[in-house]
Amino acid sequence: MENYTMEGRTYRYYGQEAPLYPFGYGLSYTTFRYRDLVLTPPVLPVCANLSVSVVLENTGLRDSEEVVQLYLRWEQSSVRVPRWQLVAFRRVAVPAGREAKLSFQVLAKQRAVWVQDWRLEPGTFTLFAGGQQPGQKTRAPSEVLSARFSVTGTARPLRGC
């Protein structure tokens, strides 16, 4: 094998072409609604973790499970990065007509980029939360919420945090 790049081989590097069966693809026997995506703090130091909460509501008539997925997108980076990266997921059982408030932690190391070493950089990021990848086209409707947060400070090696 001579070409070790992941270009065109994984959802992270597909460019403008969407994969045929992306992560989280599938049908459900019920419907879910996402709301109240909260990122705390919305501005954080370069080495800090991000707390995320979102409310998932089962709006259908059947008890069911949903795989809640969080994706991170760098708005600018000093090096080439994926279009978005899966940073957390959780399978949650929600009875019909009920809701669940979910909490996640996005660790600083999940924002690291490779520049001869793992490095944390300041900048603006977008976090997506939903039952599928951002922009995914499926037969089953699923919302994807998004919110931005900022990282302040100076770039530093991950091991320096």
N, CA, C and O of each residue as an XYZ file, in Angstrom:
644
protein
N       0.850     -1.176      0.000
C       0.000      0.000      0.000
C       0.895      1.238      0.000
O       1.813      1.353      0.812
N       0.624      2.135     -0.895
C       1.454      3.330     -1.008
C       0.735      4.593     -0.560
O       1.381      5.556     -0.147
N      -0.593      4.605     -0.636
C      -1.354      5.799     -0.291
C      -1.973      5.610      1.097
O      -2.944      4.869      1.252
N      -1.410      6.280      2.095
C      -1.873      6.114      3.463
C      -2.874      7.184      3.893
O      -3.303      7.192      5.047
N      -3.248      8.072      2.999
C      -4.224      9.094      3.377
C      -5.590      8.446      3.554
O      -5.844      7.359      3.036
N      -6.459      9.117      4.286
C      -7.817      8.608      4.488
C      -8.799      9.284      3.529
O     -10.010      9.096      3.647
N      -8.290     10.057      2.596
C      -9.104     10.783      1.625
C     -10.016      9.817      0.869
O      -9.541      8.886      0.218
N     -11.322     10.045      0.958
C     -12.285      9.219      0.238
C     -12.522      7.846      0.828
O     -13.215      7.034      0.216
N     -11.965      7.553      2.011
C     -12.089      6.214      2.594
C     -12.897      6.177      3.876
O     -13.224      5.091      4.355
N     -13.225      7.309      4.444
C     -13.973      7.358      5.685
C     -14.829      8.616      5.689
O     -14.500      9.589      5.010
N     -15.918      8.609      6.441
C     -16.840      9.748      6.451
C     -16.139     11.053      6.797
O     -16.600     12.122      6.395
N     -15.040     10.987      7.532
C     -14.354     12.205      7.964
C     -13.712     12.949      6.804
O     -13.490     14.156      6.903
N     -13.410     12.266      5.711
C     -12.659     12.885      4.623
C     -13.354     12.750      3.266
O     -12.679     12.742      2.237
N     -14.668     12.644      3.239
C     -15.370     12.460      1.972
C     -15.467     13.724      1.143
O     -15.831     13.657     -0.031
N     -15.154     14.871      1.715
C     -15.280     16.111      0.961
C     -16.747     16.444      0.781
O     -17.511     16.409      1.747
N     -17.153     16.765     -0.430
C     -18.550     17.148     -0.682
C     -19.451     15.951     -0.936
O     -20.673     16.084     -0.877
N     -18.881     14.790     -1.216
C     -19.679     13.604     -1.495
C     -20.049     12.903     -0.197
O     -19.169     12.544      0.585
N     -21.340     12.705      0.041
C     -21.802     12.041      1.260
C     -21.672     10.526      1.115
O     -21.886      9.994      0.025
N     -21.325      9.825      2.192
C     -21.265      8.368      2.125
C     -22.658      7.780      1.922
O     -23.652      8.393      2.312
N     -22.737      6.603      1.320
C     -24.022      5.963      1.058
C     -24.735      5.592      2.360
O     -25.936      5.830      2.488
N     -24.019      5.016      3.323
C     -24.598      4.650      4.613
C     -23.754      5.266      5.721
O     -22.871      4.596      6.256
N     -24.000      6.515      6.078
C     -23.194      7.175      7.101
C     -23.461      6.624      8.489
O     -24.453      5.934      8.724
N     -22.552      6.944      9.408
C     -22.698      6.512     10.792
C     -24.048      6.966     11.331
O     -24.424      8.125     11.160
N     -24.785      6.060     11.984
C     -26.081      6.406     12.546
C     -27.228      6.237     11.576
O     -28.365      6.553     11.924
N     -26.972      5.744     10.355
C     -28.019      5.595      9.362
C     -28.995      4.507      9.793
O     -28.580      3.468     10.306
N     -30.262      4.736      9.592
C     -31.254      3.704      9.880
C     -32.620      4.307     10.127
O     -32.786      5.526     10.168
N     -33.584      3.437     10.289
C     -34.962      3.833     10.517
C     -35.339      3.578     11.967
O     -34.675      2.818     12.672
N     -36.417      4.225     12.401
C     -36.899      4.061     13.759
C     -38.399      3.835     13.718
O     -39.054      4.175     12.732
N     -38.947      3.263     14.782
C     -40.389      3.056     14.871
C     -41.085      4.222     15.562
O     -42.286      4.160     15.828
N     -40.356      5.258     15.845
C     -40.915      6.435     16.496
C     -40.192      7.680     15.992
O     -39.331      7.589     15.117
N     -40.536      8.823     16.534
C     -39.866     10.071     16.155
C     -39.309     10.737     17.401
O     -39.866     10.618     18.492
N     -38.202     11.437     17.217
C     -37.553     12.132     18.323
C     -37.398     13.606     17.963
O     -37.293     13.977     16.794
N     -37.389     14.422     18.995
C     -37.143     15.855     18.826
C     -36.028     16.259     19.773
O     -36.032     15.894     20.948
N     -35.074     17.016     19.249
C     -33.964     17.545     20.049
C     -34.246     19.013     20.335
O     -34.776     19.729     19.485
N     -33.884     19.461     21.548
C     -34.027     20.873     21.878
C     -33.094     21.235     23.025
O     -32.510     20.369     23.676
N     -32.972     22.516     23.249
C     -32.217     23.061     24.381
C     -30.756     22.580     24.421
O     -30.288     22.069     25.438
N     -30.058     22.752     23.308
C     -28.624     22.449     23.282
C     -27.886     23.575     24.000
O     -27.966     24.734     23.593
N     -27.165     23.231     25.073
C     -26.462     24.227     25.879
C     -24.986     23.828     25.989
O     -24.662     22.697     26.349
N     -24.095     24.785     25.672
C     -22.653     24.573     25.796
C     -22.149     25.452     26.929
O     -22.405     26.656     26.947
N     -21.429     24.851     27.880
C     -20.948     25.583     29.047
C     -19.466     25.306     29.264
O     -19.075     24.143     29.365
N     -18.644     26.322     29.339
C     -18.924     27.725     29.039
C     -18.857     27.949     27.533
O     -18.217     27.167     26.831
N     -19.502     28.996     27.016
C     -19.459     29.253     25.569
C     -18.108     29.784     25.108
O     -17.784     29.718     23.922
N     -17.316     30.313     26.047
C     -15.941     30.745     25.767
C     -15.070     30.080     26.821
O     -15.271     30.291     28.017
N     -14.090     29.269     26.379
C     -13.284     28.534     27.340
C     -11.798     28.651     27.036
O     -11.418     28.872     25.886
N     -10.948     28.503     28.059
C      -9.493     28.511     27.856
C      -9.059     27.300     27.028
O      -9.767     26.295     26.963
N      -7.914     27.408     26.409
C      -7.439     26.397     25.472
C      -7.362     24.984     26.075
O      -7.562     24.011     25.347
N      -7.082     24.841     27.364
C      -6.944     23.510     27.973
C      -8.219     23.012     28.662
O      -8.209     21.932     29.252
N      -9.298     23.764     28.600
C     -10.521     23.409     29.340
C     -11.406     22.443     28.555
O     -11.354     22.369     27.328
N     -12.222     21.706     29.314
C     -13.224     20.818     28.734
C     -14.538     21.578     28.559
O     -14.775     22.587     29.223
N     -15.375     21.088     27.670
C     -16.662     21.707     27.388
C     -17.772     20.809     27.916
O     -17.770     19.606     27.656
N     -18.718     21.377     28.654
C     -19.896     20.638     29.118
C     -21.032     20.888     28.130
O     -21.258     22.018     27.698
N     -21.734     19.826     27.785
C     -22.813     19.900     26.805
C     -24.051     19.253     27.399
O     -23.967     18.189     28.014
N     -25.205     19.895     27.217
C     -26.462     19.257     27.588
C     -27.459     19.457     26.455
O     -27.426     20.462     25.746
N     -28.337     18.489     26.302
C     -29.371     18.541     25.268
C     -30.572     17.740     25.774
O     -30.416     16.770     26.516
N     -31.753     18.151     25.368
C     -32.976     17.449     25.747
C     -33.449     16.649     24.535
O     -33.558     17.179     23.429
N     -33.728     15.364     24.764
C     -34.230     14.458     23.735
C     -35.645     14.057     24.118
O     -35.876     13.548     25.215
N     -36.587     14.284     23.218
C     -37.992     13.971     23.489
C     -38.488     12.930     22.491
O     -38.283     13.073     21.286
N     -39.136     11.889     22.991
C     -39.763     10.886     22.139
C     -41.167     11.390     21.820
O     -42.054     11.332     22.672
N     -41.375     11.881     20.606
C     -42.656     12.457     20.208
C     -43.569     11.432     19.545
O     -44.668     11.775     19.110
N     -43.133     10.200     19.463
C     -43.919      9.160     18.814
C     -44.805      8.394     19.782
O     -44.962      8.773     20.943
N     -45.382      7.304     19.276
C     -46.320      6.495     20.051
C     -45.696      5.247     20.654
O     -46.371      4.509     21.371
N     -44.425      4.996     20.379
C     -43.760      3.784     20.870
C     -42.537      4.131     21.711
O     -41.842      5.113     21.452
N     -42.290      3.300     22.727
C     -41.031      3.404     23.462
C     -39.918      3.033     22.484
O     -40.088      2.138     21.655
N     -38.801      3.709     22.578
C     -37.724      3.407     21.642
C     -36.390      3.908     22.178
O     -36.318      4.564     23.218
N     -35.351      3.583     21.445
C     -33.996      4.024     21.766
C     -33.488      4.910     20.641
O     -33.834      4.720     19.474
N     -32.664      5.876     21.011
C     -32.036      6.773     20.049
C     -30.544      6.813     20.352
O     -30.146      6.797     21.517
N     -29.728      6.863     19.322
C     -28.299      7.047     19.510
C     -28.017      8.531     19.303
O     -28.026      9.025     18.175
N     -27.769      9.226     20.391
C     -27.474     10.653     20.360
C     -26.002     10.810     20.012
O     -25.140     10.206     20.650
N     -25.715     11.624     18.997
C     -24.356     11.779     18.496
C     -23.922     13.239     18.592
O     -24.694     14.144     18.275
N     -22.686     13.464     19.028
C     -22.095     14.802     19.059
C     -20.924     14.846     18.088
O     -20.040     13.990     18.124
N     -20.930     15.854     17.221
C     -19.861     16.054     16.254
C     -19.251     17.430     16.462
O     -19.943     18.381     16.827
N     -17.961     17.525     16.228
C     -17.224     18.773     16.378
C     -16.687     19.207     15.021
O     -16.175     18.394     14.251
N     -16.813     20.509     14.740
C     -16.235     21.067     13.507
C     -15.341     22.244     13.874
O     -15.735     23.134     14.627
N     -14.139     22.228     13.330
C     -13.208     23.350     13.474
C     -13.602     24.382     12.427
O     -13.752     24.038     11.255
N     -13.770     25.628     12.821
C     -14.099     26.666     11.850
C     -12.849     27.164     11.141
O     -12.926     27.615      9.998
N     -11.703     27.089     11.798
C     -10.419     27.385     11.168
C      -9.363     26.615     11.949
O      -9.466     26.446     13.164
N      -8.366     26.162     11.241
C      -7.312     25.389     11.876
C      -6.017     25.641     11.112
O      -6.043     25.968      9.925
N      -4.900     25.490     11.788
C      -3.617     25.711     11.119
C      -3.255     24.554     10.193
O      -2.369     24.690      9.349
N      -3.929     23.424     10.342
C      -3.683     22.248      9.496
C      -5.019     21.723      8.978
O      -6.079     22.127      9.457
N      -4.964     20.837      8.014
C      -6.175     20.232      7.456
C      -6.800     19.313      8.501
O      -6.116     18.488      9.108
N      -8.103     19.465      8.702
C      -8.834     18.650      9.673
C     -10.068     18.065      8.992
O     -10.454     18.525      7.917
N     -10.693     17.055      9.602
C     -11.914     16.501      9.021
C     -13.027     17.543      8.953
O     -12.992     18.551      9.658
N     -14.012     17.287      8.100
C     -15.176     18.171      7.995
C     -15.866     18.262      9.349
O     -16.258     19.354      9.760
N     -16.023     17.155     10.046
C     -16.481     17.094     11.418
C     -15.989     15.796     12.022
O     -15.633     14.865     11.300
N     -15.969     15.731     13.335
C     -15.451     14.551     14.015
C     -16.424     14.128     15.103
O     -16.893     14.962     15.879
N     -16.731     12.842     15.165
C     -17.565     12.301     16.225
C     -16.789     12.388     17.537
O     -15.690     11.844     17.642
N     -17.356     13.076     18.546
C     -16.661     13.236     19.821
C     -17.391     12.556     20.979
O     -16.804     12.362     22.043
N     -18.664     12.190     20.789
C     -19.398     11.476     21.836
C     -20.666     10.883     21.235
O     -21.207     11.399     20.258
N     -21.126      9.798     21.833
C     -22.432      9.242     21.467
C     -22.943      8.429     22.639
O     -22.175      7.958     23.477
N     -24.245      8.276     22.679
C     -24.863      7.498     23.751
C     -26.204      6.966     23.275
O     -27.004      7.706     22.703
N     -26.450      5.674     23.513
C     -27.754      5.073     23.223
C     -28.645      5.317     24.436
O     -28.285      4.990     25.567
N     -29.827      5.906     24.175
C     -30.729      6.292     25.253
C     -32.119      5.721     24.989
O     -32.672      5.886     23.902
N     -32.678      5.048     25.992
C     -34.063      4.556     25.909
C     -34.982      5.648     26.446
O     -34.805      6.135     27.563
N     -35.972      6.027     25.627
C     -36.918      7.066     26.027
C     -38.333      6.539     25.789
O     -38.688      6.227     24.653
N     -39.153      6.435     26.853
C     -40.542      5.998     26.674
C     -41.335      6.983     25.810
O     -40.993      8.164     25.744
N     -42.375      6.509     25.160
C     -43.228      7.354     24.317
C     -43.774      8.525     25.125
O     -44.250      8.356     26.247
N     -43.696      9.716     24.532
C     -44.225     10.904     25.176
C     -43.365     11.476     26.288
O     -43.771     12.447     26.928
N     -42.202     10.914     26.540
C     -41.304     11.378     27.615
C     -40.072     12.032     27.019
O     -39.852     12.005     25.808
N     -39.278     12.617     27.896
C     -38.042     13.250     27.465
C     -36.919     12.920     28.429
O     -37.150     12.521     29.570
N     -35.707     13.094     27.949
C     -34.516     12.852     28.767
C     -33.541     13.996     28.533
O     -33.290     14.392     27.394
N     -32.994     14.521     29.622
C     -31.943     15.544     29.507
C     -30.608     14.822     29.635
O     -30.353     14.134     30.623
N     -29.766     14.986     28.630
C     -28.491     14.280     28.570
C     -27.342     15.258     28.761
O     -27.395     16.401     28.306
N     -26.310     14.791     29.438
C     -25.108     15.602     29.653
C     -23.900     14.858     29.097
O     -23.785     13.639     29.229
N     -23.005     15.616     28.474
C     -21.784     15.076     27.895
C     -20.621     15.982     28.272
O     -20.822     17.139     28.641
N     -19.412     15.456     28.179
C     -18.186     16.236     28.299
C     -17.411     16.077     26.993
O     -17.180     14.956     26.539
N     -17.013     17.187     26.396
C     -16.105     17.160     25.255
C     -14.751     17.576     25.808
O     -14.554     18.723     26.207
N     -13.834     16.639     25.825
C     -12.517     16.870     26.422
C     -11.640     17.729     25.518
O     -11.772     17.707     24.294
N     -10.755     18.477     26.138
C      -9.828     19.331     25.388
C      -9.052     18.504     24.364
O      -8.831     18.967     23.245
N      -8.637     17.295     24.725
C      -7.829     16.480     23.806
C      -8.593     16.120     22.531
O      -7.976     15.772     21.525
N      -9.938     16.199     22.559
C     -10.720     15.902     21.363
C     -10.683     17.055     20.354
O     -11.108     16.888     19.210
N     -10.184     18.211     20.765
C     -10.004     19.358     19.862
C      -8.578     19.434     19.338
O      -8.264     20.329     18.553
N      -7.714     18.527     19.750
C      -6.296     18.589     19.369
C      -6.111     18.305     17.878
O      -6.836     17.503     17.288
N      -5.133     18.974     17.289
C      -4.759     18.748     15.892
C      -3.293     18.305     15.860
O      -2.518     18.619     16.762
N      -2.936     17.582     14.820
C      -1.567     17.076     14.703
C      -0.708     18.060     13.923
O      -0.927     18.278     12.731
N       0.270     18.653     14.598
C       1.240     19.555     13.979
C       2.602     19.125     14.524
O       3.147     19.788     15.407
N       3.153     18.037     14.016
C       4.374     17.415     14.508
C       4.222     16.897     15.943
O       5.124     16.241     16.464
N       3.104     17.187     16.568
C       2.750     16.753     17.923
C       1.279     17.135     18.103
O       0.771     17.976     17.362
N       0.594     16.538     19.065
C      -0.796     16.920     19.318
C      -0.815     18.295     19.954
O      -0.140     18.546     20.952
N      -1.600     19.181     19.362
C      -1.615     20.578     19.741
C      -3.042     21.090     19.891
O      -3.930     20.723     19.121
N      -3.248     21.942     20.890
C      -4.539     22.613     21.078
C      -4.406     24.037     20.564
O      -3.433     24.729     20.863
N      -5.396     24.467     19.786
C      -5.355     25.794     19.193
C      -6.596     26.589     19.586
O      -7.674     26.018     19.749
N      -6.449     27.898     19.737
C      -7.631     28.732     19.971
C      -8.433     28.853     18.675
O      -7.928     28.556     17.592
N      -9.675     29.288     18.799
C     -10.494     29.498     17.609
C     -11.958     29.289     17.900
O     -12.375     29.177     19.052
N     -12.727     29.239     16.838
C     -14.170     29.028     16.927
C     -14.491     27.610     16.460
O     -13.925     27.119     15.482
N     -15.402     26.967     17.171
C     -15.803     25.599     16.877
C     -17.326     25.535     16.812
O     -18.013     26.355     17.420
N     -17.848     24.564     16.080
C     -19.281     24.297     16.070
C     -19.484     22.887     16.579
O     -18.795     21.958     16.157
N     -20.436     22.730     17.491
C     -20.789     21.416     18.017
C     -22.179     21.073     17.503
O     -23.095     21.892     17.587
N     -22.340     19.865     16.970
C     -23.614     19.378     16.464
C     -24.114     18.267     17.379
O     -23.329     17.428     17.822
N     -25.407     18.256     17.662
C     -26.017     17.195     18.477
C     -27.276     16.723     17.775
O     -28.117     17.533     17.384
N     -27.407     15.404     17.614
C     -28.597     14.869     16.956
C     -28.522     13.376     16.799
O     -27.630     12.722     17.340
N     -29.464     12.841     16.055
C     -29.541     11.403     15.823
C     -28.838     10.961     14.568
O     -28.958      9.803     14.167
N     -28.101     11.864     13.933
C     -27.370     11.544     12.709
C     -26.265     12.568     12.504
O     -26.118     13.502     13.291
N     -25.494     12.388     11.446
C     -24.436     13.337     11.116
C     -25.042     14.646     10.625
O     -26.164     14.652     10.119
N     -24.328     15.740     10.764
C     -24.822     17.005     10.206
C     -25.017     16.892      8.694
O     -24.165     16.349      7.992
N     -26.134     17.405      8.203
C     -26.384     17.423      6.764
C     -26.764     16.099      6.157
O     -26.887     16.006      4.936
N     -26.958     15.061      6.962
C     -27.282     13.730      6.441
C     -28.680     13.696      5.861
O     -29.607     14.257      6.446
N     -28.843     13.059      4.744
C     -30.150     12.893      4.106
C     -30.591     11.446      4.306
O     -29.976     10.527      3.764
N     -31.646     11.244      5.078
C     -32.162      9.896      5.301
C     -33.663      9.899      5.108
O     -34.278     10.960      4.997
N     -34.261      8.707      5.067
C     -35.718      8.604      4.970
C     -36.379      8.924      6.297
O     -37.497      9.439      6.318
N     -35.720      8.635      7.391
C     -36.264      8.913      8.716
C     -35.833     10.300      9.152
O     -34.638     10.589      9.196
N     -36.792     11.168      9.476
C     -36.391     12.518      9.877
C     -35.686     12.510     11.230
O     -36.084     11.787     12.144
N     -34.663     13.298     11.345
C     -33.946     13.448     12.601
C     -33.317     14.823     12.608
O     -32.692     15.240     11.633
N     -33.485     15.509     13.694
C     -32.939     16.846     13.797
C     -31.465     16.803     14.192
O     -31.004     15.867     14.846
N     -30.758     17.814     13.786
C     -29.395     18.019     14.257
C     -29.308     19.482     14.677
O     -29.458     20.385     13.854
N     -29.066     19.703     15.956
C     -28.914     21.052     16.480
C     -27.443     21.435     16.409
O     -26.571     20.567     16.372
N     -27.170     22.731     16.391
C     -25.775     23.169     16.402
C     -25.633     24.413     17.268
O     -26.568     25.200     17.418
N     -24.445     24.570     17.830
C     -24.112     25.747     18.630
C     -22.621     25.973     18.505
O     -21.848     25.026     18.356
N     -22.221     27.231     18.567
C     -20.805     27.578     18.470
C     -20.230     27.884     19.841
O     -20.928     28.328     20.752
N     -18.931     27.630     19.957
C     -18.190     28.034     21.152
C     -16.809     28.484     20.720
O     -16.348     28.152     19.628
N     -16.157     29.239     21.578
C     -14.830     29.771     21.267
C     -13.817     29.291     22.284
O     -14.130     29.087     23.457
N     -12.605     29.118     21.812
C     -11.480     28.735     22.667
C     -10.487     29.894     22.619
O     -10.091     30.341     21.543
N     -10.092     30.370     23.794
C      -9.172     31.508     23.871
C      -7.803     31.065     24.395
O      -7.659     29.970     24.939
N      -6.825     31.915     24.226
C      -5.469     31.627     24.702
C      -4.534     31.459     23.530
O      -4.847     31.847     22.404
N      -3.390     30.881     23.802
C      -2.397     30.643     22.759
C      -2.290     29.149     22.508
O      -2.549     28.337     23.396
N      -1.908     28.797     21.296
C      -1.723     27.382     20.949
C      -0.665     26.776     21.843
O       0.331     27.417     22.175
N      -0.895     25.524     22.230
C       0.091     24.849     23.095
C       0.002     23.345     22.868
O      -1.026     22.837     22.420
N       1.085     22.638     23.179
C       1.065     21.178     23.061
C       0.034     20.587     24.024
O      -0.155     21.092     25.131
N      -0.622     19.526     23.597
C      -1.626     18.866     24.426
C      -1.024     18.394     25.736
O      -1.665     18.498     26.781
N       0.197     17.878     25.699
C       0.834     17.374     26.913
C       1.163     18.495     27.909
O       1.500     18.219     29.060
N       1.065     19.759     27.468
C       1.327     20.902     28.330
C       0.115     21.345     29.122
O       0.186     22.319     29.872
N      -0.996     20.646     28.967
C      -2.217     21.022     29.698
C      -2.394     20.207     30.956
O      -3.369     20.398     31.683
